[in-house]
Amino acid sequence: MSSADALAEFNRQLADKHLLGFWNAGNIAETYEPKASYDPHIWRWQDVHDGLIKAGELLTLEQTARRFIGFHTPNKFRTTHTLAMGVQLVKPGEVAEAHRHTMGAIRFVIRGGGAQTTVNGEAFPMQCGDLVTTPNRTWHDHYNGSAEPIIWIDGTDLPMVKFFEISFGDMYPTLQQEVTKPRDYSAYELGPARPDWVRNESVQPPPYRYRWEDTEKALAALGERPGDPHDGIVLRYINPLTGGPTLPTLSCEIHMLRAGERTKSHRHTSSMIYHAFRGSGVTVIGDQTFEWSEGDSFTIPQWQWHQHTNHSKDAAVLFVMNDKPVLDALGFYREETQTK
């Protein structure tokens, strides 16, 4: 028997015992770097909006717990390997029933207003541009008491939860929670002047509403600063208790590209999902160019060179979600910038 045949027979014997020789795992005597398992992709607002309107015609919330359409990347069941994003529609008078789950989630309102998300007994108003968080294992339901439909971006860490195989979920005993806290309770309890009973006792942040009114004022006040050379003016939605990331598994940010701004190119080991909240622009990812306008959403996979340009005379505002907090916690985050 030749040496090659002997090795093949040995490999079969190991396989029969559910063992694998390291020599079959590939050559490690080489230089390598991350390669994403998916390509950048863009979802056009018109397609997303048309889908939501059709879903609103065909499905009631009695038929589906959430009228949600996810952004499905080609060759990837979710949006990226770690994060999932999509859009949800709640029509006037509808209630999306109360439940809780292991995955943390965020809601960024992109159309309409006047609805509310109740989280652990506190009702958070939802106006266009607001961000509301529902951290891990928090009870939450949605009610649209306004006269117009409301649409928001849903972002979750579901792919991570699925990877770890740790999903739990519970339905609340009633359709909606009882509201047990006064309006704006968390804004006062977690504000700059806060009561002495507030303690940082959990890795999970408290549920919170980040008002667009405040975010917009911050953008206006900071718009003349140099900003980040790769992302423009960057505002991070921080944990109001610790100043850490929005949730332990994901960070939410607002990026503003000023009129005519062109950023420098960089790459990093975190993956990014963008939603064009205001304005238009162009993003170059590797050798691909993506032109986007208001309502479009797109991904930048990990370790791919990218840069943004705003050719218009108006500022462009992007809502961004990334998985950097997990990479930071594990010591996996790395970034490179182009010197030219």
C-alpha positions as CSV (number, residue, x, y, z in Angstrom):
1,M,0.0,0.0,0.0
2,S,1.3,3.4,-0.9
3,S,1.8,6.1,1.7
4,A,-1.0,8.1,0.2
5,D,-3.4,5.1,0.4
6,A,-2.3,4.4,3.9
7,L,-3.0,8.0,5.0
8,A,-6.4,7.8,3.2
9,E,-7.3,4.6,5.1
10,F,-6.1,6.1,8.4
11,N,-8.4,9.2,7.8
12,R,-11.3,6.9,7.1
13,Q,-10.7,5.0,10.4
14,L,-10.6,8.3,12.3
15,A,-13.8,9.5,10.6
16,D,-15.6,6.3,11.6
17,K,-14.8,7.2,15.2
18,H,-15.9,10.8,14.7
19,L,-12.4,12.1,14.8
20,L,-10.6,14.4,12.5
21,G,-6.9,14.7,11.8
22,F,-5.6,18.3,12.0
23,W,-3.7,17.7,8.7
24,N,-7.0,17.7,6.9
25,A,-8.0,21.1,8.2
26,G,-5.9,23.0,5.6
27,N,-2.5,24.6,5.5
28,I,-1.8,27.0,8.3
29,A,1.7,27.7,7.2
30,E,0.6,30.8,5.3
31,T,-0.5,34.4,5.9
32,Y,-4.2,34.9,5.9
33,E,-6.9,37.4,6.9
34,P,-10.6,37.5,7.5
35,K,-12.9,36.7,4.5
36,A,-16.6,37.4,5.0
37,S,-19.0,34.7,4.2
38,Y,-21.3,37.1,2.4
39,D,-21.0,40.1,0.0
40,P,-22.2,43.7,0.5
41,H,-25.9,44.2,-0.4
42,I,-28.4,47.0,-0.7
43,W,-32.1,47.0,-0.2
44,R,-34.1,49.7,-2.0
45,W,-36.7,51.6,0.0
46,Q,-39.3,51.3,-2.7
47,D,-39.1,47.5,-2.6
48,V,-39.2,47.4,1.2
49,H,-42.1,49.8,1.4
50,D,-44.1,48.0,-1.3
51,G,-43.6,44.7,0.6
52,L,-44.8,46.2,3.9
53,I,-47.9,47.7,2.3
54,K,-48.7,44.3,0.8
55,A,-48.1,42.6,4.1
56,G,-50.5,45.1,5.7
57,E,-53.2,44.2,3.2
58,L,-52.7,40.4,3.6
59,L,-51.9,39.9,7.3
60,T,-53.5,41.0,10.5
61,L,-51.6,40.9,13.8
62,E,-53.8,38.0,14.9
63,Q,-52.2,36.0,12.0
64,T,-48.6,37.0,12.8
65,A,-47.1,38.2,16.0
66,R,-45.1,40.8,14.2
67,R,-45.6,42.2,10.7
68,F,-41.9,42.2,10.0
69,I,-39.9,41.9,6.8
70,G,-36.3,41.0,7.3
71,F,-33.3,42.0,5.1
72,H,-32.0,38.7,3.8
73,T,-28.5,38.9,2.4
74,P,-27.8,36.6,-0.6
75,N,-26.2,33.4,0.7
76,K,-26.9,34.4,4.2
77,F,-30.2,33.7,6.0
78,R,-29.9,36.9,8.1
79,T,-28.6,40.3,7.3
80,T,-25.0,39.6,8.4
81,H,-23.4,36.7,10.2
82,T,-24.0,38.3,13.6
83,L,-26.9,40.8,13.2
84,A,-30.4,40.9,11.7
85,M,-32.3,43.9,10.5
86,G,-35.6,44.5,8.9
87,V,-38.7,46.7,9.0
88,Q,-42.0,46.4,11.0
89,L,-45.4,47.9,10.2
90,V,-48.1,48.6,12.8
91,K,-51.3,50.1,11.5
92,P,-53.6,52.4,13.5
93,G,-55.4,50.8,16.4
94,E,-53.2,47.6,16.3
95,V,-51.4,46.0,19.2
96,A,-48.4,43.8,18.7
97,E,-48.7,41.4,21.6
98,A,-46.4,41.4,24.6
99,H,-43.6,38.9,24.8
100,R,-39.9,38.6,25.7
101,H,-36.9,36.7,24.4
102,T,-33.2,36.2,24.8
103,M,-32.2,38.3,21.8
104,G,-31.8,42.1,22.4
105,A,-33.5,44.4,20.0
106,I,-33.7,48.0,18.9
107,R,-36.5,50.0,17.2
108,F,-35.6,53.0,15.1
109,V,-38.6,54.8,13.8
110,I,-38.4,55.8,10.1
111,R,-42.0,56.7,9.1
112,G,-45.0,58.0,11.1
113,G,-45.3,58.6,14.8
114,G,-47.7,58.6,17.7
115,A,-47.3,54.9,18.7
116,Q,-45.7,53.5,21.8
117,T,-43.6,50.5,22.9
118,T,-44.1,49.4,26.5
119,V,-41.0,47.8,28.0
120,N,-41.2,46.3,31.5
121,G,-44.1,48.5,32.4
122,E,-42.9,51.8,31.0
123,A,-44.6,53.2,27.8
124,F,-42.1,54.8,25.5
125,P,-43.5,57.2,22.8
126,M,-42.3,56.5,19.3
127,Q,-41.8,59.5,17.0
128,C,-39.9,59.5,13.7
129,G,-36.2,59.3,14.4
130,D,-36.6,57.9,17.9
131,L,-34.6,54.9,19.0
132,V,-36.2,52.6,21.6
133,T,-34.3,49.6,23.1
134,T,-35.7,46.3,24.3
135,P,-32.7,44.6,26.0
136,N,-32.4,40.9,26.6
137,R,-35.4,39.3,28.4
138,T,-37.5,42.5,28.7
139,W,-41.2,42.3,28.3
140,H,-42.3,44.5,25.3
141,D,-45.4,45.2,23.2
142,H,-46.3,47.8,20.6
143,Y,-49.5,49.9,20.3
144,N,-50.3,52.3,17.6
145,G,-52.9,54.7,18.9
146,S,-52.4,57.3,16.2
147,A,-54.3,57.8,13.0
148,E,-51.4,56.8,10.7
149,P,-49.3,53.7,10.1
150,I,-45.9,53.6,11.8
151,I,-42.8,51.9,10.4
152,W,-39.6,51.3,12.2
153,I,-36.3,49.5,11.7
154,D,-36.0,46.4,13.9
155,G,-32.4,45.3,14.7
156,T,-31.5,42.3,16.7
157,D,-28.6,40.0,17.7
158,L,-30.5,36.9,16.7
159,P,-27.7,35.3,14.6
160,M,-25.5,35.4,17.7
161,V,-28.2,33.9,19.9
162,K,-28.8,31.2,17.3
163,F,-25.1,30.5,17.2
164,F,-24.8,30.0,20.9
165,E,-28.1,28.0,20.9
166,I,-29.5,29.8,24.0
167,S,-32.9,31.0,22.8
168,F,-35.6,31.5,25.3
169,G,-39.0,33.1,24.7
170,D,-42.2,33.7,26.7
171,M,-45.6,35.2,26.0
172,Y,-47.1,37.7,28.4
173,P,-50.3,36.5,30.1
174,T,-52.3,39.3,28.5
175,L,-52.2,41.0,25.1
176,Q,-50.6,44.2,26.5
177,Q,-48.7,44.9,29.7
178,E,-50.1,47.2,32.3
179,V,-48.3,50.5,32.3
180,T,-46.9,50.8,35.8
181,K,-44.5,53.8,35.4
182,P,-45.2,57.4,34.7
183,R,-44.4,58.9,31.3
184,D,-40.7,59.8,30.8
185,Y,-39.8,57.8,34.0
186,S,-36.5,56.5,32.7
187,A,-35.5,59.9,31.3
188,Y,-35.6,61.2,34.9
189,E,-34.3,58.1,36.6
190,L,-31.3,57.9,34.3
191,G,-30.8,61.5,33.6
192,P,-27.7,63.6,34.5
193,A,-29.2,64.3,37.9
194,R,-30.5,60.9,39.0
195,P,-31.8,59.3,42.2
196,D,-29.3,57.6,44.5
197,W,-31.1,54.2,44.2
198,V,-30.0,53.7,40.6
199,R,-27.3,51.1,40.5
200,N,-25.3,49.4,37.8
201,E,-26.1,45.8,38.7
202,S,-26.6,44.1,35.4
203,V,-24.6,43.6,32.2
204,Q,-27.8,44.5,30.4
205,P,-28.7,48.2,30.1
206,P,-32.1,49.5,31.1
207,P,-34.7,50.0,28.4
208,Y,-34.4,53.5,27.0
209,R,-35.8,55.9,24.5
210,Y,-33.3,58.2,22.6
211,R,-35.4,61.0,21.3
212,W,-34.7,62.2,17.7
213,E,-35.3,65.8,18.9
214,D,-32.2,65.5,21.1
215,T,-30.1,63.6,18.5
216,E,-30.9,66.2,15.9
217,K,-29.9,69.1,18.2
218,A,-26.6,67.3,18.9
219,L,-25.9,67.0,15.1
220,A,-26.7,70.6,14.6
221,A,-24.4,71.7,17.4
222,L,-21.5,69.5,16.4
223,G,-21.8,69.7,12.6
224,E,-18.9,72.2,12.3
225,R,-16.4,70.0,14.1
226,P,-13.9,67.9,12.0
227,G,-15.6,64.7,13.0
228,D,-14.2,61.2,12.2
229,P,-12.1,61.1,8.9
230,H,-13.8,57.8,7.9
231,D,-17.4,58.2,9.1
232,G,-18.1,62.0,9.4
233,I,-19.9,63.2,12.5
234,V,-20.5,60.1,14.7
235,L,-23.0,59.9,17.6
236,R,-23.2,56.7,19.6
237,Y,-26.3,55.7,21.5
238,I,-24.8,54.8,24.8
239,N,-25.9,52.7,27.8
240,P,-27.3,55.5,30.0
241,L,-25.9,53.8,33.2
242,T,-22.4,53.0,32.1
243,G,-21.6,55.0,28.9
244,G,-21.0,51.6,27.2
245,P,-22.5,50.4,24.0
246,T,-26.3,50.5,23.3
247,L,-26.6,46.7,24.1
248,P,-23.8,44.3,25.1
249,T,-24.0,42.7,21.7
250,L,-24.5,45.6,19.4
251,S,-23.9,49.3,19.0
252,C,-26.2,51.8,17.4
253,E,-24.9,55.1,15.9
254,I,-25.8,58.1,13.8
255,H,-23.4,59.1,11.1
256,M,-23.8,62.5,9.4
257,L,-22.0,63.3,6.2
258,R,-21.9,67.0,5.5
259,A,-22.6,68.5,2.1
260,G,-19.8,67.5,-0.3
261,E,-18.0,65.4,2.4
262,R,-15.8,62.5,1.2
263,T,-14.4,60.3,3.9
264,K,-11.1,58.4,3.9
265,S,-11.1,54.6,3.3
266,H,-10.7,52.1,6.2
267,R,-11.6,48.6,7.2
268,H,-12.3,46.8,10.4
269,T,-13.3,43.4,11.8
270,S,-16.8,44.6,12.8
271,S,-19.7,44.2,10.3
272,M,-22.0,47.2,9.7
273,I,-25.6,47.7,8.6
274,Y,-26.6,51.1,7.4
275,H,-30.0,52.8,6.9
276,A,-30.2,56.1,5.0
277,F,-32.5,58.1,7.3
278,R,-31.9,61.4,5.5
279,G,-30.3,62.4,2.2
280,S,-28.3,60.5,-0.3
281,G,-24.7,59.5,-1.1
282,V,-22.3,56.9,-2.5
283,T,-20.4,54.2,-0.6
284,V,-17.6,52.3,-2.2
285,I,-17.0,48.8,-0.7
286,G,-14.1,47.0,-2.1
287,D,-14.5,47.2,-5.8
288,Q,-18.3,47.8,-5.7
289,T,-20.0,51.2,-5.7
290,F,-23.4,51.6,-4.1
291,E,-25.5,54.7,-4.6
292,W,-28.1,55.1,-1.9
293,S,-30.9,57.5,-1.1
294,E,-33.4,58.1,1.7
295,G,-34.9,54.8,2.9
296,D,-32.3,52.5,1.4
297,S,-30.3,50.0,3.6
298,F,-27.0,48.3,3.0
299,T,-24.3,46.2,4.6
300,I,-20.6,46.4,4.9
301,P,-19.1,43.0,5.7
302,Q,-16.1,42.7,8.1
303,W,-12.6,43.5,6.8
304,Q,-13.6,45.2,3.6
305,W,-12.3,48.6,2.6
306,H,-15.0,51.3,2.3
307,Q,-15.5,55.0,2.1
308,H,-18.5,57.3,1.8
309,T,-19.2,60.4,-0.3
310,N,-22.0,62.9,-0.1
311,H,-22.3,64.7,-3.4
312,S,-25.4,66.7,-2.5
313,K,-25.8,70.2,-1.0
314,D,-27.6,68.8,2.0
315,A,-26.4,66.7,4.9
316,A,-26.9,62.9,4.8
317,V,-27.8,61.1,8.0
318,L,-27.2,57.3,8.4
319,F,-28.5,55.1,11.1
320,V,-25.9,52.4,11.8
321,M,-25.8,49.1,13.7
322,N,-22.6,47.1,14.2
323,D,-21.3,44.2,16.3
324,K,-18.2,46.0,17.6
325,P,-19.1,45.5,21.3
326,V,-18.7,41.8,21.1
327,L,-15.4,42.0,19.2
328,D,-14.2,44.6,21.8
329,A,-15.1,42.3,24.7
330,L,-13.3,39.3,23.1
331,G,-10.3,41.3,22.0
332,F,-11.1,40.6,18.3
333,Y,-11.5,44.2,17.1
334,R,-9.0,45.5,14.6
335,E,-9.0,48.4,12.2
336,E,-6.8,49.5,9.3
337,T,-6.7,52.8,7.4
338,Q,-5.3,53.6,4.0
339,T,-2.3,55.9,4.1
340,K,-2.8,57.3,0.6
